[in-house]
Amino acid sequence: MNILLQTLKSYSKESISILDTTIKIDDYVPLDLSKNNTELVGLDITDHTVCQDYIDKILKDNHAGIAYGGYLEQRNLYSDKNSFSSSNKPIRDIHLGIDFWCTDGTSVIVPIDGKVHSFKNNNIIGDYGPTIILEHVSNNVTFYTLYGHLSIDSLNELERGKEFKAGDKLAVLGTSDINVNYAPHLHFQIIRDLEGNEGDYPGVCTKADLYHYKENCPDPNILLKLKG
């Protein structure tokens, strides 16, 4: 196991809340938005209202507060987004982080000590909307976490180098119009090398590029240790 994975795994033995800590970890339920989920057949999952209705059903059926999942999940969710496909290239449809689907305005909690690397409103349809990237150093290893689909106000009073401690409130989730046509959720991604990006990094890739991105973006659940 490489040193970054060791660092992520050893950070905590317990599950880590990444949203409003009044929502218990037991109230998190796994969500499958993959192409293999037969429940999605016939649903236009690209429509944020249809997507929200499905998520609401999962939450209600499981008496849960947050639905989460999606690492390396191949999805139809991006099939209508021009920025994810072109006429001469395969569609980018493999998800590289974990999504946490819940109510807009929900607080986003920092899982590990870090400082602001960069931030940006990525406001093209299908992108992250307001986004924050934190830089972390642990066991002499530097890595980054990305938080996408935030509120506009979450970017106020930020500056490069601003420090956050584990458990601090970082931001709140944005509404569908602000997070560019998705149902409200947090996109959380761990990144080994930002490859020169500022306030942005690909959160979805093609099958051809999967090996590279899988190596550069390890499973966030190695750190968070959510059950399910």
C-alpha positions as CSV (number, residue, x, y, z in Angstrom):
1,M,0.0,0.0,0.0
2,N,1.5,3.4,-0.9
3,I,2.1,6.1,1.6
4,L,-0.9,8.3,0.8
5,L,-3.3,5.3,1.2
6,Q,-1.6,4.4,4.4
7,T,-2.1,8.0,5.6
8,L,-5.7,8.1,4.7
9,K,-6.4,4.7,6.3
10,S,-4.6,5.5,9.5
11,Y,-6.1,9.0,10.1
12,S,-9.1,7.6,12.1
13,K,-10.5,4.3,13.1
14,E,-14.0,5.7,13.2
15,S,-16.4,7.0,10.5
16,I,-15.9,10.7,9.8
17,S,-18.9,13.0,9.2
18,I,-18.5,15.3,6.3
19,L,-21.8,17.1,6.6
20,D,-23.9,18.6,9.4
21,T,-22.7,16.6,12.5
22,T,-26.3,16.6,13.9
23,I,-27.0,14.1,11.2
24,K,-25.7,10.8,12.6
25,I,-23.6,8.4,10.5
26,D,-26.3,5.8,11.0
27,D,-28.6,8.1,9.0
28,Y,-26.4,7.8,5.9
29,V,-27.6,5.3,3.3
30,P,-25.7,4.1,0.2
31,L,-27.1,5.2,-3.2
32,D,-26.6,3.6,-6.6
33,L,-26.8,5.9,-9.6
34,S,-24.9,3.6,-11.9
35,K,-26.0,2.4,-15.3
36,N,-26.5,-1.0,-13.8
37,N,-29.3,0.1,-11.4
38,T,-32.4,-1.3,-13.0
39,E,-34.6,1.1,-10.9
40,L,-33.3,4.0,-13.0
41,V,-34.5,2.4,-16.3
42,G,-37.0,4.8,-17.9
43,L,-36.1,7.7,-15.6
44,D,-34.5,10.8,-17.0
45,I,-31.9,11.0,-14.3
46,T,-30.3,14.0,-16.0
47,D,-33.4,16.1,-14.9
48,H,-32.5,17.3,-11.4
49,T,-36.2,17.1,-10.3
50,V,-36.4,13.4,-11.4
51,C,-33.1,12.7,-9.8
52,Q,-34.3,14.4,-6.6
53,D,-37.5,12.4,-6.5
54,Y,-35.5,9.2,-6.8
55,I,-33.2,10.3,-4.0
56,D,-36.1,11.3,-1.8
57,K,-37.6,7.8,-2.3
58,I,-34.4,6.1,-1.2
59,L,-34.1,8.4,1.9
60,K,-37.7,7.8,2.8
61,D,-37.6,4.0,2.3
62,N,-34.5,3.8,4.5
63,H,-35.5,6.4,7.1
64,A,-32.2,8.2,6.2
65,G,-31.0,11.8,6.1
66,I,-28.1,11.5,3.6
67,A,-27.7,9.3,0.5
68,Y,-24.1,8.8,-0.5
69,G,-21.9,6.8,-3.0
70,G,-20.6,6.9,-6.5
71,Y,-16.9,6.3,-6.4
72,L,-15.9,4.9,-9.9
73,E,-19.6,4.6,-10.7
74,Q,-20.4,4.7,-14.4
75,R,-23.5,6.9,-14.8
76,N,-26.0,8.2,-17.3
77,L,-26.2,11.4,-15.2
78,Y,-23.9,13.2,-17.6
79,S,-25.3,12.2,-21.0
80,D,-27.0,15.5,-21.6
81,K,-24.0,17.7,-20.6
82,N,-22.0,19.1,-23.5
83,S,-19.0,19.6,-21.4
84,F,-18.8,15.8,-20.8
85,S,-18.8,14.6,-24.4
86,S,-18.0,15.6,-27.9
87,S,-18.6,14.1,-31.4
88,N,-15.1,12.6,-31.6
89,K,-14.4,11.5,-28.0
90,P,-16.0,9.0,-25.6
91,I,-18.3,10.5,-23.0
92,R,-16.8,11.1,-19.5
93,D,-19.2,9.1,-17.3
94,I,-17.1,7.5,-14.6
95,H,-17.4,9.3,-11.3
96,L,-14.1,10.0,-9.3
97,G,-15.4,11.1,-5.9
98,I,-18.2,10.4,-3.5
99,D,-21.5,12.3,-3.7
100,F,-23.5,13.1,-0.6
101,W,-27.1,13.9,-1.6
102,C,-29.2,15.9,0.9
103,T,-30.9,19.3,1.5
104,D,-29.4,22.5,0.1
105,G,-28.1,24.7,3.0
106,T,-26.6,21.7,4.8
107,S,-23.3,22.4,6.4
108,V,-20.1,20.9,5.0
109,I,-17.6,19.8,7.6
110,V,-13.8,19.6,7.1
111,P,-12.7,16.0,7.7
112,I,-9.0,16.6,8.3
113,D,-6.8,19.6,9.1
114,G,-6.0,21.7,6.0
115,K,-5.7,25.1,4.4
116,V,-7.3,26.7,1.3
117,H,-5.4,25.9,-1.8
118,S,-7.9,27.6,-4.2
119,F,-11.5,28.2,-4.9
120,K,-13.7,29.1,-7.9
121,N,-17.3,29.2,-9.2
122,N,-17.3,26.6,-12.0
123,N,-20.6,27.7,-13.4
124,I,-20.8,25.9,-16.7
125,I,-23.8,23.5,-16.8
126,G,-22.8,20.1,-15.5
127,D,-19.8,21.4,-13.6
128,Y,-19.3,21.9,-9.8
129,G,-20.6,25.4,-9.3
130,P,-18.9,27.0,-6.3
131,T,-15.9,24.8,-5.4
132,I,-13.2,24.8,-2.7
133,I,-10.0,22.8,-2.7
134,L,-8.1,22.3,0.5
135,E,-4.4,21.3,0.8
136,H,-3.4,18.8,3.5
137,V,0.0,17.6,4.8
138,S,0.1,14.5,7.0
139,N,3.0,12.1,7.5
140,N,5.0,14.4,5.2
141,V,2.5,13.6,2.4
142,T,0.7,16.5,0.6
143,F,-2.7,15.8,-0.9
144,Y,-5.9,17.7,-1.7
145,T,-9.6,17.5,-1.1
146,L,-12.2,19.0,-3.4
147,Y,-15.7,20.2,-2.3
148,G,-18.1,20.9,-5.1
149,H,-21.7,22.1,-5.5
150,L,-21.5,24.7,-2.7
151,S,-23.4,27.9,-2.2
152,I,-22.1,31.2,-3.6
153,D,-21.8,32.6,-0.1
154,S,-19.4,29.7,0.8
155,L,-16.7,31.4,-1.3
156,N,-17.0,34.7,0.6
157,E,-14.1,35.7,3.0
158,L,-11.9,32.8,1.7
159,E,-8.3,33.4,0.9
160,R,-5.4,31.1,-0.1
161,G,-3.8,29.7,2.9
162,K,-6.8,30.1,5.3
163,E,-6.6,27.3,7.8
164,F,-9.3,24.9,8.8
165,K,-9.3,22.3,11.6
166,A,-11.0,18.9,11.4
167,G,-14.6,19.5,12.4
168,D,-14.8,23.1,11.3
169,K,-17.6,24.3,9.1
170,L,-16.2,24.9,5.6
171,A,-19.3,25.7,3.5
172,V,-23.0,24.9,2.9
173,L,-24.6,23.1,-0.1
174,G,-26.0,25.1,-2.9
175,T,-29.4,25.0,-4.6
176,S,-29.9,23.3,-8.0
177,D,-29.7,26.6,-9.9
178,I,-26.4,27.4,-8.2
179,N,-24.8,24.0,-8.6
180,V,-25.6,24.1,-12.3
181,N,-28.5,21.8,-12.7
182,Y,-27.9,18.9,-10.3
183,A,-30.0,18.0,-7.3
184,P,-28.4,19.4,-4.1
185,H,-25.4,17.4,-3.1
186,L,-21.7,17.6,-2.1
187,H,-19.1,16.2,-4.4
188,F,-16.1,15.1,-2.3
189,Q,-12.9,14.0,-3.9
190,I,-9.3,13.2,-2.8
191,I,-6.6,14.2,-5.2
192,R,-2.9,13.3,-5.1
193,D,-1.7,15.8,-7.7
194,L,-3.8,18.7,-8.9
195,E,-1.8,18.8,-12.1
196,G,-1.7,22.6,-12.2
197,N,-5.5,23.1,-11.6
198,E,-6.8,25.9,-9.5
199,G,-10.3,25.7,-7.9
200,D,-11.2,22.8,-10.2
201,Y,-10.2,19.3,-11.1
202,P,-12.0,16.6,-13.2
203,G,-14.6,14.7,-11.2
204,V,-15.6,12.4,-14.0
205,C,-13.4,10.6,-16.6
206,T,-13.6,8.3,-19.6
207,K,-13.0,4.6,-19.4
208,A,-9.7,5.1,-21.4
209,D,-8.4,7.5,-18.7
210,L,-9.6,5.5,-15.7
211,Y,-6.3,4.0,-14.7
212,H,-4.6,7.5,-14.4
213,Y,-7.5,9.0,-12.5
214,K,-8.0,6.0,-10.2
215,E,-4.3,6.3,-9.2
216,N,-4.5,10.1,-8.7
217,C,-7.9,10.1,-6.9
218,P,-8.1,7.3,-4.3
219,D,-11.4,6.2,-2.8
220,P,-12.5,8.9,-0.3
221,N,-14.0,6.2,1.9
222,I,-10.5,5.0,2.8
223,L,-10.5,8.2,4.9
224,L,-14.2,8.6,5.8
225,K,-14.8,4.9,6.6
226,L,-18.6,5.1,6.0
227,K,-20.4,1.8,6.4
228,G,-22.5,0.2,3.7
